[in-house]
């Protein structure tokens, strides 16, 4: 084995190891991003439900509105 082949082999191994490390890191970030996305989507669903309730309260007659406010 000559010197240039040994140098090439060492550089290739280092580059492949670095690429594998970057891919593993990207996969880990994607998994944490998915969990964060699911949390945000659940929060949005909760907020949409609250807005629906508020819209229902606001659009009812005044008598119903007073009764609903007193009930809360």
N, C-alpha and C positions, 0 to 999 in steps of 0.2 A: 504494500500500500504506500503510495507516495504521499508527500506532505500536503499537496493541494487537495487531494481527495479527502484526507483527514480533516482539513480545515472546512471543506464544503460539508462534510458529514456533521461536524459539530454545529455549524451555522444552521443547517437544516433542522437538526434536532431541537435547537433552541427556538427557532421560529415556529415549529409545529407545536411545541409545548406552550408557547405564548398564545398561539391561536386557540388551542384547546382551553386554556385558562380564560380567555376572553369570552368564548362561547358559553362556558359554564357560568360565568358571571352574568352574562346577558339573560340566560334562562332563569337564574335566581331573581333577577330584577323583574322579569316578566311575571313570575309567580306572585311576587309581592305587589306588583301593579294590579294584577287581577283581583287580589283580595281587597285592595283599596277601591278599585272600581265597583266591586260588589257592595261594599259599605256605602259608597256614595249613591249608588242606585237605590239601595234600601232607604236611605235618608230622603232622597227625592220622592219616592213613593209615599213616605210618611207626610212630607210637606204637601204633596198634591192632595192627599186625603184631608188635611187640615184646611186647605183652600176650598175644597168642595163643601165642607161643613160651614165655613164662613160665608160662602156664596149662598148657600141654602138659607142661612139665618138672615142675611141682608135682603134677600128677595121675598121673604114671607111678609104677610101683613103686619101692621104695627102691633096689633094685639099679640100675635104669635111671637113677634120679636121681643116684646117685653117679657112674655112668659119664658122664652128661651134664655134671656139674660138673667132673669131671676132664678131660673133653674141652675144656671152655671154658678 
